[in-house]
Amino acid sequence: MGYRVHQTASGAVYALHGKNETQVWFSLYLFEHRHIDKEIKRLKARIGQLRHRLLRQEQKKEKLR
C-alpha cells in the first residue's frame, strides 16, 4: 500500500491505494484521524505484544539454565 497526495483545483486529496480498493480523504485532518491514528494504535499494540513475547522467552531461557 502506498500513500499519495493528488493535487486538485480545490486543494490536495489524500489517497491510500491498496490491492483491491482506494481510500480517499479530502483533508489532511481526516486522513490523520481516520487512518494514521488507527495505524499508530495498531503498531503500538503490536510492539506491546512483541515485548511481552520477548519477556516470556527470556523467562523461559532463565528457567532452563
DRENDORO-339583 format. One line per 4 residues: number of its first residue (from 1); their letters; for each residue x, z, y of N, C-alpha, C, O, CB. Coordinates in Angstrom, 2 decimals. Glycine has a CB too. Layout:
# residues N
NUM) a) X Z Y X Z Y X Z Y X Z Y X Z Y ~ ...
***
This chain:
# residues 65
1) mgyr) 0.84 0.00 -1.17 0.00 0.00 0.00 0.88 0.00 1.23 1.93 0.65 1.27 -0.95 1.21 0.00 ~ 0.45 -0.73 2.22 1.21 -0.78 3.45 0.32 -0.60 4.66 -0.84 -1.00 4.67 1.97 -2.07 3.55 ~ 0.90 0.01 5.68 0.18 0.19 6.93 0.51 -0.96 7.85 1.66 -1.40 7.92 0.53 1.55 7.59 ~ -0.48 -1.44 8.55 -0.23 -2.50 9.52 -1.05 -2.23 10.76 -2.17 -1.73 10.69 -0.57 -3.88 8.93
5) vhqt) -0.47 -2.55 11.90 -1.17 -2.44 13.17 -1.43 -3.87 13.64 -0.50 -4.65 13.84 -0.34 -1.62 14.24 ~ -2.69 -4.19 13.82 -3.08 -5.53 14.25 -3.50 -5.45 15.72 -4.32 -4.61 16.09 -4.23 -6.10 13.37 ~ -2.95 -6.31 16.52 -3.30 -6.35 17.93 -4.53 -7.24 18.13 -4.60 -8.36 17.63 -2.11 -6.87 18.78 ~ -5.50 -6.70 18.87 -6.68 -7.48 19.22 -6.83 -7.47 20.73 -6.07 -6.79 21.42 -7.96 -6.91 18.52
9) asga) -7.80 -8.19 21.25 -8.02 -8.24 22.69 -8.41 -6.87 23.24 -8.08 -6.53 24.38 -9.10 -9.28 23.03 ~ -9.11 -6.07 22.43 -9.58 -4.77 22.90 -8.59 -3.65 22.59 -8.83 -2.50 22.98 -10.92 -4.45 22.29 ~ -7.50 -3.95 21.92 -6.50 -2.93 21.58 -5.98 -3.13 20.19 -5.96 -4.24 19.66 -7.10 -1.53 21.72 ~ -5.54 -2.02 19.59 -4.93 -2.09 18.27 -5.94 -1.67 17.20 -6.77 -0.80 17.43 -3.67 -1.20 18.19
13) vyal) -5.84 -2.30 16.06 -6.64 -1.95 14.89 -5.65 -1.52 13.81 -4.69 -2.24 13.53 -7.56 -3.15 14.42 ~ -5.89 -0.37 13.20 -5.01 0.16 12.17 -5.61 -0.12 10.81 -6.77 0.22 10.55 -4.77 1.68 12.37 ~ -4.83 -0.74 9.94 -5.34 -1.16 8.64 -4.42 -0.68 7.53 -3.19 -0.68 7.67 -5.51 -2.68 8.58 ~ -5.02 -0.28 6.43 -4.30 0.09 5.23 -4.70 -0.92 4.17 -5.86 -0.96 3.74 -4.60 1.57 4.78
17) hgkn) -3.75 -1.74 3.75 -4.03 -2.79 2.79 -3.68 -2.31 1.39 -2.53 -2.01 1.10 -3.24 -4.07 3.13 ~ -4.68 -2.24 0.53 -4.48 -1.86 -0.86 -4.61 -3.07 -1.76 -4.75 -4.20 -1.29 -5.47 -0.77 -1.27 ~ -4.56 -2.83 -3.05 -4.65 -3.93 -4.01 -6.04 -4.58 -3.99 -6.16 -5.81 -4.01 -4.33 -3.43 -5.43 ~ -7.08 -3.74 -3.96 -8.44 -4.28 -4.05 -9.26 -4.14 -2.78 -10.35 -4.71 -2.68 -9.15 -3.60 -5.16
21) etqv) -8.75 -3.38 -1.81 -9.55 -3.17 -0.60 -8.65 -2.96 0.60 -7.46 -2.69 0.47 -10.48 -1.97 -0.78 ~ -9.23 -3.10 1.76 -8.54 -2.84 3.01 -9.39 -1.87 3.80 -10.58 -2.09 4.00 -8.27 -4.17 3.81 ~ -8.77 -0.79 4.26 -9.46 0.17 5.10 -9.02 -0.07 6.54 -7.84 -0.29 6.80 -9.17 1.65 4.66 ~ -9.97 -0.03 7.47 -9.69 -0.34 8.86 -10.18 0.79 9.74 -11.28 1.32 9.55 -10.35 -1.67 9.28
25) wfsl) -9.34 1.16 10.72 -9.71 2.16 11.72 -9.49 1.52 13.08 -8.52 0.79 13.28 -8.86 3.49 11.57 ~ -10.38 1.81 14.02 -10.31 1.16 15.32 -9.63 2.02 16.38 -9.50 1.61 17.53 -11.69 0.81 15.79 ~ -9.19 3.23 15.99 -8.41 4.03 16.91 -7.37 4.82 16.13 -7.55 5.11 14.95 -9.32 4.98 17.72 ~ -6.29 5.16 16.80 -5.21 5.91 16.17 -5.70 7.29 15.77 -5.28 7.82 14.74 -4.01 6.02 17.12
29) ylfe) -6.58 7.88 16.57 -7.12 9.20 16.25 -7.85 9.19 14.90 -7.60 10.05 14.06 -8.09 9.67 17.37 ~ -8.72 8.22 14.69 -9.45 8.13 13.43 -8.51 7.88 12.26 -8.68 8.45 11.18 -10.50 7.03 13.50 ~ -7.52 7.03 12.47 -6.54 6.74 11.42 -5.81 8.02 11.03 -5.66 8.31 9.84 -5.54 5.68 11.89 ~ -5.35 8.79 12.02 -4.63 10.02 11.74 -5.50 11.03 11.01 -5.06 11.62 10.02 -4.11 10.63 13.02
33) hrhi) -6.71 11.24 11.48 -7.53 12.32 10.94 -8.25 11.96 9.65 -8.55 12.84 8.85 -8.53 12.73 11.95 ~ -8.52 10.71 9.43 -9.23 10.32 8.21 -8.29 9.91 7.08 -8.67 9.98 5.92 -10.17 9.19 8.49 ~ -7.08 9.50 7.41 -6.17 9.07 6.35 -4.89 9.92 6.31 -4.56 10.50 5.27 -5.80 7.61 6.54 ~ -4.19 9.99 7.41 -2.89 10.66 7.42 -3.03 12.14 7.10 -2.24 12.67 6.32 -2.20 10.48 8.77
37) dkei) -4.02 12.82 7.66 -4.21 14.25 7.38 -4.49 14.49 5.90 -3.97 15.45 5.32 -5.35 14.82 8.23 ~ -5.30 13.65 5.29 -5.59 13.77 3.86 -4.34 13.54 3.04 -4.10 14.23 2.04 -6.70 12.79 3.45 ~ -3.54 12.57 3.45 -2.30 12.26 2.72 -1.31 13.43 2.82 -0.66 13.77 1.84 -1.66 10.97 3.27 ~ -1.21 14.03 4.00 -0.32 15.19 4.18 -0.79 16.35 3.30 0.03 17.00 2.66 -0.29 15.62 5.67
41) krlk) -2.09 16.60 3.28 -2.63 17.67 2.46 -2.35 17.43 0.98 -1.99 18.36 0.25 -4.15 17.81 2.69 ~ -2.50 16.19 0.52 -2.24 15.84 -0.87 -0.77 16.04 -1.21 -0.44 16.57 -2.28 -2.65 14.39 -1.15 ~ 0.11 15.62 -0.31 1.55 15.77 -0.56 1.98 17.24 -0.57 2.84 17.63 -1.37 2.35 15.01 0.50 ~ 1.40 18.06 0.32 1.71 19.49 0.32 1.29 20.14 -0.99 2.01 20.97 -1.54 1.02 20.20 1.50
45) arig) 0.12 19.75 -1.49 -0.35 20.28 -2.77 0.58 19.87 -3.90 0.88 20.67 -4.78 -1.79 19.80 -3.06 ~ 1.03 18.63 -3.88 1.94 18.14 -4.93 3.27 18.88 -4.88 3.83 19.22 -5.92 2.18 16.62 -4.76 ~ 3.78 19.14 -3.69 5.02 19.90 -3.55 4.84 21.30 -4.11 5.73 21.82 -4.78 5.46 19.97 -2.07 ~ 3.69 21.93 -3.84 3.40 23.25 -4.39 3.37 23.24 -5.91 3.90 24.15 -6.55 2.07 23.76 -3.86
49) qlrh) 2.76 22.22 -6.48 2.71 22.10 -7.94 4.11 21.95 -8.53 4.44 22.57 -9.54 1.84 20.90 -8.35 ~ 4.93 21.13 -7.89 6.29 20.91 -8.39 7.15 22.17 -8.27 7.96 22.46 -9.15 6.94 19.76 -7.64 ~ 6.98 22.92 -7.17 7.72 24.17 -7.01 7.32 25.17 -8.09 8.18 25.86 -8.66 7.46 24.77 -5.62 ~ 6.04 25.25 -8.37 5.56 26.17 -9.41 6.12 25.77 -10.77 6.55 26.62 -11.54 4.02 26.18 -9.45
53) rllr) 6.12 24.48 -11.06 6.66 23.99 -12.33 8.15 24.31 -12.44 8.62 24.73 -13.50 6.43 22.47 -12.46 ~ 8.89 24.12 -11.35 10.31 24.43 -11.34 10.54 25.91 -11.61 11.42 26.28 -12.38 10.95 24.02 -10.00 ~ 9.75 26.77 -10.97 9.86 28.21 -11.19 9.60 28.57 -12.65 10.34 29.36 -13.23 8.87 28.96 -10.28 ~ 8.56 27.98 -13.25 8.25 28.23 -14.66 9.39 27.79 -15.57 9.76 28.50 -16.50 6.97 27.50 -15.06
57) qeqk) 9.95 26.62 -15.28 11.04 26.11 -16.11 12.30 26.98 -15.97 13.01 27.20 -16.96 11.36 24.66 -15.72 ~ 12.57 27.47 -14.78 13.72 28.35 -14.57 13.50 29.67 -15.34 14.44 30.22 -15.91 13.93 28.63 -13.05 ~ 12.26 30.18 -15.34 11.97 31.40 -16.08 12.14 31.19 -17.59 12.65 32.06 -18.28 10.54 31.88 -15.78 ~ 11.70 30.04 -18.08 11.90 29.71 -19.50 13.38 29.66 -19.84 13.82 30.15 -20.88 11.22 28.37 -19.85
61) kekl) 14.15 29.04 -18.95 15.59 28.91 -19.16 16.24 30.29 -19.24 17.07 30.54 -20.12 16.24 28.08 -18.02 ~ 15.88 31.19 -18.35 16.43 32.53 -18.35 16.01 33.30 -19.61 16.78 34.08 -20.16 15.97 33.29 -17.09 ~ 14.81 33.06 -20.06 14.30 33.73 -21.26 15.09 33.30 -22.50 15.28 34.09 -23.42 12.80 33.44 -21.46 ~ 15.55 32.05 -22.54 16.27 31.53 -23.69 17.73 32.01 -23.73 18.37 31.91 -24.78 16.23 30.01 -23.68
65) r) 18.24 32.51 -22.65 19.64 32.95 -22.62 19.84 34.23 -23.34 20.96 34.74 -23.40 20.12 33.11 -21.22
***
